[in-house]
Amino acid sequence: MPRPRLRIAGSDDGLKRREFARRTRYRCQTLPKVQFAGHTLECPEGANLRVVLLRARLPLYTRVARAVHCRGHGTCGTCAVRIDGPVSEPTVAERRRLRLPPHRPSEGLRLACQCNVLGDISVTKYDGFWGQHVDSEIETGASGDPHA
């Protein structure tokens, strides 16, 4: 006679149900499109813009800023971009940083590290260490790398 199997609460069946729910939750969501540097990406709604661009290996930072940025805490301002489309409201850290030089609140820039994508957006990165030269857009080569 086979030995009865012991069932541990939350094992097998529960794990399968949770995994199925996790997979279907992302499948049912709409995937907003992000246009940046000649590329179009799809990401989950609510995804952090900085993370989306870096995972796609797109040039969010200038050469020097790649080494000295704040890693997404909203304190350095090197990920400043212009965004056309629905994103989350500015955070306190973002408003505080964009009031300090070399940025100006009137330029309409946002910090990619503080924005969550809520719909289809178009992102523009400007020239300058902090992306503050709104009058000139970074020219990107075929590789998508600025200054290439």
Beta strands, then each sheet from edge to edge (+ up, - down):
strand 1: 33-36
strand 2: 39-42
strand 3: 80-84
strand 4: 110-111
strand 5: 121-124
strand 6: 126-127
strand 7: 133-137
sheet 1: 2+ 1- 5- 3+ 4-
sheet 2: 6+ 7-
end
